[in-house]
Structure formats: C-alpha cells, structure tokens
Amino acid sequence: MENLIALLVAAPLLGAAVLLCGGRRLDRAGHWIGTVLAAASFVIGVVLFTDMLGKGAEDRALHQKLFSWIPVEGFQADVAFQLDQLSMTFVLLITGVGTLIHIYSIGYMEHDERRRRFFGYLNLFLAAMLVLVIADNYLLLYVGWEGVGLASYLLIGFWQHKPSAATAAKKAFLVNRVGDMGLSIAIMLMFTTFGTFAFGPVFEATGDTSEGKLTAIGLMLLLAACGKSAQVPLQSWLGDAMEGPTPVSALIHAATMVTAGVYLIVRSGAIFNAAPDAQLVVVVVGAVTLIFGAIVGCAKDDIKKALAGSTMSQIGYMILAAGLGPIGYVFAIMHLVTHGFFKAGLFLGAGSVMHGMNDEVDMRRYGGLRRFMPVTFVTFGLGYLAIIGFPGLSGFFSKDKIIEAAFAKGGTEGWILGSVALLGAAITAFYMTRVMLMTFFGEKRWQPDAEGHEPHPHESPKSMTIPMIVLAFGSVFAGGFFSVGDRFLHWLEPVTGHDHGHAPVSATTVTAATMVVLVIGVAIAWAMYGRRPVPAVAPRGSLLTRAARRDLLQDDFNHVVLVRGGEHLTRSLVYVDHSLVDGVVNGTAASMGGLSGRLRKLQNGYARSYAVSMFGGAAVLIAATLLMRAV
C-alpha cells in the first residue's frame, strides 16, 4: 500500500500538466479530465483509508520515500511521504470536497472560454495541498506550501480582465509571502538546532532543546499559519479573494488553503507543547480572530464576503483549539472537517444564488429566493443550521467541543477563552441568520443590472445541485458520526494525543449556555431583518458598523503602518544614501581628482622644470646634511 501514496499527488498533478500544456485541442474535454483525475485521487485515498482501518491504531502510519532530493554531506533532504491518521483525514477532505467542487465547476464555468485552464489550476491546487499534508519533513511541506500559494494566486486572479481580481490576487500573494518567510525561518532554525527538518527526529529532540529556541520556532510557525489561514494580523487578503470564481472560494475556504495553518500547528504539536509561550500566542491569535471575523461578517452585504468573514472566524476557533494543546488538537481537526462540509456547501449555495441572479452579490437585492430555488434554499439552510451549532447537526458537535475545551483549560484563562468562544457563537448565529433572511426570505428586492437585464432567479443545473446535496448530508450527519463513541477522538489520539483538562463546568452546562447565546443571536437577527423591510441601501449605522464594513480598518492600518511607513523608511534610506553614502564616495572622488590635478602639474613634460626640481631637491638634501652635521 505504501506505493499508492505518491499516486495521491500524481493524479491531480498529471491533470494539471495535461490541461495546462495540452493546448486548445483539450478545450472540449478538459473539465472532464480534471474532474476524473481529482476523483481518482479520492478513490486512491479511500483505498488507503480502508487498508488503514484494518490495522491497529499504532501501526497505521505508512511511509514512502521516492528519492533523495538534496544528498550532500551534513544536509539530507528526501522527497518522502508520510500517511498517518492526521494526514489521511486531510487527504479525504481535500480530495472528497475537491472532487465535488470540480463537479460543481462543470456547470458553473460552462460558458467560460478558459474553462480548461481553470480546471488545470484546480488540479494544481489539489496536488500542492496533498504534498503539504503528506510530506514527512518540513522542507517538502514548504514545497506544497508554496505550491498552494501559487495556485491560489492563479485562481483568485483567474478573471484577470477585472482589475479588482488582479489586485486581489496580488494582495493574497504578497500577504502570504510574509507568512512564508516565517515558515522558511522556522525551517532554518530547525536545521541549525536539530540538524534535520524531518518530522520524527525534530519531534523526538524537543525534550532536549531549550525552551527559548522552541518558542522562536513556534512563533515563526504561527506566523506562517496566520498567512495561510487568514488570522490576525495577516487576515486582510481573505475578503478580497472573493473576486475569484465561486468554486475557488469554496475550495480555498473549505478544503485547502485556509486549513493549512491549522494542519501546520497540529502537526507541530510536539514543538508547541514544549513552548508554552508560543502556545499562548496561538490561543490569543485564535481568540482575537474568531471575534474579529464574526464582527466583519455582520456588516457585509456581499454574500461571499459575509461568508469570508465567517471563515476567518471559524478558522479562529480551530486555531484557538490548536493553541490549547492536547486538550484541543482533536477538536480543532474535527471542526475543520465538519466546517469543510458546511462551508463548502454555503459557498456553493452562494454561487448557485449568483448563477440565478445574473452574478449579483448584494444581498439587499435578493429576497424571497426560497420560492424560486428550493434545492439551493434547503442545502444552504442546512449549512446555515450546521454552522450556527443547531442541535444534532455537525457544527453542534464540533464547535461545542471547542468551547468545552476552552473552559477545560482551567483557571482564569479558561473562563476568558470559554467566554470569548461563547460570544463568537452568539455573533455567528446573528450574522448567518442575517444572511439567510436577506437572501431567502421577505419580498423580492432584485433590480435590473447596469445593462437593463432583470434577474430571473431559477434553480441551478444538476451538476451544481448534486454536490450541494452531498455536502448538505455531511453538514447534517458528519459531526454526529464522529462523536458516537468518541470515534474521531480515538482515530486521531495516537498522532495528536489528548488531555481532558480540568473543566470548571459540566459539558451539559456548556451546551445549555451555547443554546442560549444561539437563540439570542437568532432572535436579534430576526428582529432586525425578519420583522422589518430590508432597505435597498444600507443605513449609515454606528461607528462599529462603519468600521466593520471596512473590515475593521485592517487595510487602513496596513496602509498607514506598512505602506506609508515603508515610504518614509524608503525616503529616509534614499536621503542617507544621497547625503552620506554618495557624499563619502563623491567627496573621496573629488579629493582624489583635486590631488591628481595638482600632482599632474609636476609632470608637465618640460626639461627645464624637471632640472629645477632636481636642483631644488639636491639643495634640500645638502642643506639637511649640513644641518645634521652642525647639530
């Protein structure tokens, strides 16, 4: 079975190569080639998963070395893959949800002239993400990490004829470069500290390494995670990334890019467990981001950007759980998987709404769509119930476990984190209910577009609705399936470990509190958007509302601190260069020029001048000799 691991990557990588290099002759069949090869990777993953289930918990890890990448003295880098319970979870999520998004894209991108290229990019995205999660060392993980960054750039900016899409792609690429620097520095620190960057030797050596070095490595890994997973302070790219086609949004938010940071932290658990200061920073970043993203989601009228704020917040939950260490590792991944189902379904549902509304994204121009798009309404509604934590659905099981784990941290820290997680649950219920009410309920509010075409909402084709239905089943049943008998906990525990912590309150109390805040959030949203007409233009709102519409001024902050700060720094460096560096260089050159000009007068080519110089020199020597004798 070990020999099959490489085929997980080979299938979508082959699809990318064929579709991107095959030319226009493949335009008619390109989407089928990309979809079949994505599905082939999923089938291989299922075969490996089935084989893994037949083994004992401690014997499930598989390893495959393809070749020595950089074999030099003192530096050994292999292209080798590792498949254990953690990486297998990601393999099934990436290939399974990724295949559904490929199928959905067949209908969604039907009329795009560059559809073949789009599917090539999708395949490249899957291949890069698979390399990231099955690599057995940090250097190969970095290859997948950069591949994901490249593929996201290509997909976000796929409609590059739109200036907003081209700008969004560049923004995502540049912000992620900051995080990538963190990962590269972490890898360098690992090599200088441990002499290797393979997972096994690095994790085994953490017990004999100083806490300071591990803290530095952990903070650099967190910086990398913040970039890929859009966590504070590197979150500004995620909302703009909605300029890409909707299937791209679903793929980035549900199964690939934003989950990479959570995987990196959980995979590096041995480092963070030995570096409590770095672990604390992870918790703080997750807690701040889950509230930050939720507030942003409350103020967006663009349906995709509202869901983008939601993703930022939900990934914040996962990062918070990962920062709790063994108390939360399992639940971070569990919520990641359930989130993969309902968030992919929500984004595909949003794309279905846009498909029937002439690509309109403003929810203030929707209303009453449940009558025209029943399948989209039901599947989107199930995703909505799952994400707010409605009892019995997937989010209820996974998010509640994170809230319980936050309280189980114990002490004042546990109470603070648990309260923040509960507040996030209340805000989530509010903004997602707002999305549902503005989109599917009330009276119709749609208007003719700029060209005078009035939308005629209708249900999407089966190639789009079938993936939505499948994802809706996951939104409903995945969390309960994982929770029965602590099935998911027992699956991951051999890799991540687990600690029950010291919860100051019972799980029943936490669940009751979660239900209370859920009802409060839904009720406030109903009072604001269900009982009142939705105005065509958003009212001015409070100071917080206006700030949330501008993503809580994150771009303004970046512009003032980084852009203007960079401009001032550049001007200062230019001044120093011109005044000091150029002054020294030019002054030295001028001095040498002046000195050479004076010396040149002594070499004028006239014999009489040389005779006078010789006579003068002889006179000086004679006078000096006589003076010395007299003394």
Order of alpha helices (4+ residues) and beta strands (2+ residues): alpha-alpha-beta-beta-alpha-alpha-alpha-alpha-alpha-alpha-alpha-alpha-alpha-alpha-alpha-alpha-alpha-alpha-alpha-alpha-alpha-alpha-alpha-alpha-alpha-alpha-alpha-alpha
